[in-house]
């Protein structure tokens, strides 16, 4: 699949949100086949459509004092946190040209992350009924998407640096009592975001062909 | 009258939850305009209006669970 990559570096959530909407319109109007935003965010808490505000465990004012922004957004799922130590990928993919199947696309995103972590020797897994990617009982990647006219936006975040994990204490991630982990925590060594970025580009590039063959892809997922 | 039906969303997906109606009953809608937003798993998605006319009836409201193939609302093309 052809997609243009937009590498934003460390940005405010709002900036990447606006760019997603711009790219979405380009894809919808046929000016771009698909797009992929790669970035990191300054500390931010986002609430998806299924959110319960009780899952933010600290007063909003205190979070703002700590420099953490809060946004209610149109993706699926509950509350999550993003910070500079995560790799974020927002695929704005036109599923009209592939497979119009919401679960298939969610499983595809999980597989991208599992492939990527596999390159680091980590045996990451899905958990039935829980979207996301896990290492043993801890969550390492979160997924929440929006689809309009079968074009996707929002996407996935992978915890890379261990420093960011402490900020998950401000919320109940996804509205559940789950423990988060990071690539650095699992590997017990430092990892550079730049390396992950290259890796995710390579992983997605090598999957370009397979997304064009969804039926074969499904068999890999079972 | 045109029915607004929850279409097939993919293998293994039998239902979705209404999260937002972009219009109220009695309002005019245009074909292909976003009509209602739903959620399933960790995804939200939209249903465009299947016809131009008046949204005469909403059968499933925000928070309601809808099965694939069920009628969510009616458009009166009058």
HADDOCK unambig.tbl for C-alpha pairs under 7 A between the chains (distance, minus, plus):
assign (segid A and resid 75 and name CA) (segid B and resid 43 and name CA) 6.19 0.50 0.50
assign (segid A and resid 75 and name CA) (segid B and resid 44 and name CA) 5.73 0.50 0.50
assign (segid A and resid 76 and name CA) (segid B and resid 39 and name CA) 6.33 0.50 0.50
assign (segid A and resid 76 and name CA) (segid B and resid 42 and name CA) 4.35 0.50 0.50
assign (segid A and resid 76 and name CA) (segid B and resid 43 and name CA) 4.10 0.50 0.50
assign (segid A and resid 76 and name CA) (segid B and resid 44 and name CA) 4.85 0.50 0.50
assign (segid A and resid 77 and name CA) (segid B and resid 42 and name CA) 4.68 0.50 0.50
assign (segid A and resid 77 and name CA) (segid B and resid 43 and name CA) 6.93 0.50 0.50
assign (segid A and resid 100 and name CA) (segid B and resid 9 and name CA) 6.96 0.50 0.50
assign (segid A and resid 100 and name CA) (segid B and resid 10 and name CA) 6.60 0.50 0.50
assign (segid A and resid 101 and name CA) (segid B and resid 9 and name CA) 5.46 0.50 0.50
assign (segid A and resid 101 and name CA) (segid B and resid 10 and name CA) 3.88 0.50 0.50
assign (segid A and resid 101 and name CA) (segid B and resid 11 and name CA) 6.76 0.50 0.50
assign (segid A and resid 102 and name CA) (segid B and resid 9 and name CA) 6.07 0.50 0.50
assign (segid A and resid 102 and name CA) (segid B and resid 10 and name CA) 5.76 0.50 0.50
assign (segid A and resid 103 and name CA) (segid B and resid 10 and name CA) 6.40 0.50 0.50
assign (segid A and resid 131 and name CA) (segid B and resid 42 and name CA) 6.76 0.50 0.50
assign (segid A and resid 143 and name CA) (segid B and resid 42 and name CA) 6.94 0.50 0.50
assign (segid A and resid 144 and name CA) (segid B and resid 42 and name CA) 5.00 0.50 0.50
assign (segid A and resid 144 and name CA) (segid B and resid 43 and name CA) 5.99 0.50 0.50
assign (segid A and resid 145 and name CA) (segid B and resid 42 and name CA) 6.34 0.50 0.50
assign (segid A and resid 145 and name CA) (segid B and resid 43 and name CA) 4.78 0.50 0.50
assign (segid A and resid 145 and name CA) (segid B and resid 44 and name CA) 6.57 0.50 0.50
assign (segid A and resid 146 and name CA) (segid B and resid 43 and name CA) 5.31 0.50 0.50
assign (segid A and resid 146 and name CA) (segid B and resid 44 and name CA) 4.65 0.50 0.50
assign (segid A and resid 146 and name CA) (segid B and resid 45 and name CA) 5.81 0.50 0.50
assign (segid A and resid 147 and name CA) (segid B and resid 44 and name CA) 5.97 0.50 0.50
assign (segid A and resid 147 and name CA) (segid B and resid 45 and name CA) 4.52 0.50 0.50
assign (segid A and resid 147 and name CA) (segid B and resid 46 and name CA) 6.82 0.50 0.50
assign (segid A and resid 148 and name CA) (segid B and resid 45 and name CA) 5.51 0.50 0.50
assign (segid A and resid 148 and name CA) (segid B and resid 46 and name CA) 5.34 0.50 0.50
assign (segid A and resid 149 and name CA) (segid B and resid 46 and name CA) 6.77 0.50 0.50
